[in-house]
Amino acid sequence: MVMKYVNWALRRQSEESDIPRCPSHKVEMRLRGIIGQPTRFRWQTEETYTYIYFCPVDKCNETVEVVRRKAQVPGGTDIPDRPVFARPQDQ
């Protein structure tokens, strides 16, 4: 993951892509959907998502499931107070 950002900072072009290729037609597959939900509790920081890709070529039934982990924290129920300057009409 760190090398991805190093390559981005140095403007290196990598041969490999995050998008899978169809084994039959050698074209990039398209994203059909994502299965997963953000983390549900404040102490959890990562959740697993399944990305489902399909081949865009007509009458090709190739699909690929890619499992990725994302760090995502949902908004909590205790919302911090807004600063005074954020809402001048509420003073």
C-alpha positions in Angstrom: 0.0 0.0 0.0 2.8 2.4 0.8 4.5 1.7 -2.5 1.4 2.8 -4.3 1.7 6.3 -2.7 5.5 6.4 -3.4 4.9 5.6 -7.0 2.2 8.2 -7.2 4.5 10.9 -5.6 7.3 10.0 -8.0 4.9 9.9 -10.9 5.9 6.3 -11.8 3.5 4.4 -14.0 2.9 0.9 -12.8 2.1 -2.0 -15.1 -0.4 -3.6 -12.7 -3.8 -2.1 -12.1 -6.3 -2.5 -9.3 -8.9 -3.5 -11.9 -8.7 -7.2 -12.9 -8.5 -8.3 -16.6 -10.7 -10.9 -18.2 -8.7 -14.1 -18.6 -10.3 -14.9 -22.0 -10.4 -11.5 -23.7 -7.6 -9.6 -21.9 -9.7 -6.5 -21.4 -10.3 -4.6 -18.2 -13.4 -5.7 -16.3 -16.1 -3.4 -15.1 -17.3 -3.0 -11.6 -20.8 -4.6 -11.0 -21.2 -3.9 -7.3 -19.7 -3.8 -3.8 -20.7 -6.0 -1.0 -20.0 -4.8 2.5 -20.8 -2.1 5.1 -18.8 0.5 6.9 -17.6 -0.4 10.4 -20.4 -0.4 12.9 -18.6 0.4 16.1 -16.2 3.2 17.1 -13.4 0.8 18.1 -13.4 -1.0 14.7 -11.3 0.7 12.0 -11.3 -1.7 9.1 -14.0 -3.6 7.3 -13.8 -6.1 4.4 -15.5 -5.3 1.1 -16.0 -7.6 -1.8 -15.8 -6.0 -5.2 -17.6 -7.9 -8.0 -16.2 -7.3 -11.6 -17.6 -8.6 -14.9 -16.3 -8.8 -18.4 -17.8 -6.1 -20.8 -17.5 -8.3 -23.9 -20.9 -9.5 -25.2 -21.9 -13.1 -24.1 -18.9 -13.5 -21.8 -19.8 -14.8 -18.4 -16.5 -14.2 -16.6 -16.8 -12.6 -13.2 -14.2 -12.0 -10.5 -14.6 -11.2 -6.8 -11.8 -9.1 -5.2 -11.7 -8.8 -1.4 -10.3 -5.5 -0.2 -10.0 -4.0 3.3 -10.9 -0.3 3.8 -10.4 1.8 6.9 -13.6 3.7 7.5 -15.2 5.0 10.7 -18.9 6.0 10.6 -20.3 9.1 12.2 -21.2 8.6 15.9 -24.2 9.7 17.8 -22.3 12.2 19.9 -21.8 15.1 17.5 -19.3 17.7 18.6 -20.6 21.3 19.1 -20.2 23.5 16.1 -17.9 26.5 16.6 -19.5 29.9 17.1 -18.2 31.2 13.8 -19.8 28.3 11.8 -23.4 29.5 12.4 -23.6 33.2 13.1 -27.4 33.1 13.0 -27.5 30.8 16.0 -25.8 33.2 18.4 
